[in-house]
Amino acid sequence: MKRRTFLAGATTLVLASAARLGIGTKLASAGRSTPMVAEETDSLAARTKRILVTYATRCGSTAEIANAVAEQMSAGRCTVDILPIKDVKDVRGYDAVVIGSAVRMGRLLSEARKRPAKWAADLAAIPTAYFCVSMTMQDDTPESRAEAQAFLQPLVEIREPVATGLFAGAIDHEQLSPLLRFFAKSAETLSECDHRDWNAIQAWADTTADVLLTA
Ligand SMILES: Cc1cc2nc3c(=O)[nH]c(=O)nc-3n(C[C@H](O)[C@H](O)[C@H](O)COP(=O)(O)O)c2cc1C
């Protein structure tokens, strides 16, 4: 089972313990301005939170995007677990969940549609965000956005997300099955490419983490 955990930094535990002991409140009574302390305690509370980033991939490009999302989301802010969706038994215990999937034949991968449906009751209690990875988004137009957004509809119906990410993907013939590779060599839509925009992915992860942690 591939599992990685990104930690918000060694200070987090110390700060979290301080928050639990009510040190923020004590600082307020010692004369610090209340808005400042409120901000600090909000940030401490966020750092004790745990986000699950889970993904469905066939050839690995979505897994790499999920890794970048998880790394960016953790960045000194919270703890992030990253797991292939097939390996997620339970989403209980997480404060937020991010689900990403590659698109094939006009749909999210089957495990990205089926497994979250089983978690519907638990997802109803926490904020979620979704992203899909497709070649539809190689041109970022209103039409391609509408098409890519529609891929996420099965997840939206399970739980309304706080954010959605629509990312262009990649095709590496080496990662395809021999049969698909054979067809891909003569299909223009399956030619080798990498349209992933890492800056856009990181920016999305950054703002989405803030929204998830304050939702
Ligand atoms: C067999 C195959 C079918 C695909 N079908 C679609 C599709 O219907 N719509 C689309 O926008 N992209 C499609 N793509 C592009 C993938 O979504 C894109 O390559 C993505 O990055 C693959 O993710 P993965 O590497 O995590 O499997 C397809 C790719 C392959 C190889």
Ligand as a Chemical Component Dictionary entry (heavy atoms), coordinates in Angstrom:
data_LIG
# 
_chem_comp.id                   LIG 
_chem_comp.type                 NON-POLYMER 
_chem_comp.pdbx_formal_charge   0 
_chem_comp.three_letter_code    LIG 
# 
loop_
_chem_comp_atom.comp_id 
_chem_comp_atom.atom_id 
_chem_comp_atom.alt_atom_id 
_chem_comp_atom.type_symbol 
_chem_comp_atom.charge 
_chem_comp_atom.model_Cartn_x 
_chem_comp_atom.model_Cartn_y 
_chem_comp_atom.model_Cartn_z 
_chem_comp_atom.pdbx_ordinal 
LIG C1  C1  C 0 -7.243  5.127  -23.235 1  
LIG C2  C2  C 0 -7.395  6.571  -22.864 2  
LIG C3  C3  C 0 -8.645  7.167  -22.899 3  
LIG C4  C4  C 0 -8.798  8.512  -22.573 4  
LIG N1  N1  N 0 -10.040 9.077  -22.646 5  
LIG C5  C5  C 0 -10.178 10.412 -22.402 6  
LIG C6  C6  C 0 -11.447 11.048 -22.521 7  
LIG O1  O1  O 0 -12.459 10.429 -22.813 8  
LIG N2  N2  N 0 -11.511 12.382 -22.309 9  
LIG C7  C7  C 0 -10.414 13.123 -21.980 10 
LIG O2  O2  O 0 -10.536 14.335 -21.831 11 
LIG N3  N3  N 0 -9.198  12.551 -21.807 12 
LIG C8  C8  C 0 -9.055  11.222 -22.035 13 
LIG N4  N4  N 0 -7.833  10.621 -21.892 14 
LIG C9  C9  C 0 -6.689  11.422 -21.426 15 
LIG C10 C10 C 0 -6.412  11.128 -19.926 16 
LIG O3  O3  O 0 -7.432  11.653 -19.128 17 
LIG C11 C11 C 0 -5.075  11.751 -19.544 18 
LIG O4  O4  O 0 -4.079  11.157 -20.332 19 
LIG C12 C12 C 0 -4.752  11.571 -18.085 20 
LIG O5  O5  O 0 -3.601  12.339 -17.777 21 
LIG C13 C13 C 0 -4.528  10.121 -17.731 22 
LIG O6  O6  O 0 -4.307  9.990  -16.340 23 
LIG P1  P1  P 0 -3.442  8.818  -15.701 24 
LIG O7  O7  O 0 -2.042  8.945  -16.270 25 
LIG O8  O8  O 0 -3.489  9.118  -14.249 26 
LIG O9  O9  O 0 -4.101  7.543  -16.040 27 
LIG C14 C14 C 0 -7.667  9.261  -22.191 28 
LIG C15 C15 C 0 -6.409  8.653  -22.140 29 
LIG C16 C16 C 0 -6.268  7.328  -22.468 30 
LIG C17 C17 C 0 -4.912  6.703  -22.404 31 
# 
loop_
_chem_comp_bond.comp_id 
_chem_comp_bond.atom_id_1 
_chem_comp_bond.atom_id_2 
_chem_comp_bond.value_order 
_chem_comp_bond.pdbx_ordinal 
LIG C1  C2  SING 1  
LIG C2  C3  SING 2  
LIG C2  C16 DOUB 3  
LIG C3  C4  DOUB 4  
LIG C4  N1  SING 5  
LIG C4  C14 SING 6  
LIG N1  C5  DOUB 7  
LIG C5  C6  SING 8  
LIG C5  C8  SING 9  
LIG C6  O1  DOUB 10 
LIG C6  N2  SING 11 
LIG N2  C7  SING 12 
LIG C7  O2  DOUB 13 
LIG C7  N3  SING 14 
LIG N3  C8  DOUB 15 
LIG C8  N4  SING 16 
LIG N4  C9  SING 17 
LIG N4  C14 SING 18 
LIG C9  C10 SING 19 
LIG C10 O3  SING 20 
LIG C10 C11 SING 21 
LIG C11 O4  SING 22 
LIG C11 C12 SING 23 
LIG C12 O5  SING 24 
LIG C12 C13 SING 25 
LIG C13 O6  SING 26 
LIG O6  P1  SING 27 
LIG P1  O7  DOUB 28 
LIG P1  O8  SING 29 
LIG P1  O9  SING 30 
LIG C14 C15 DOUB 31 
LIG C15 C16 SING 32 
LIG C16 C17 SING 33 
# 
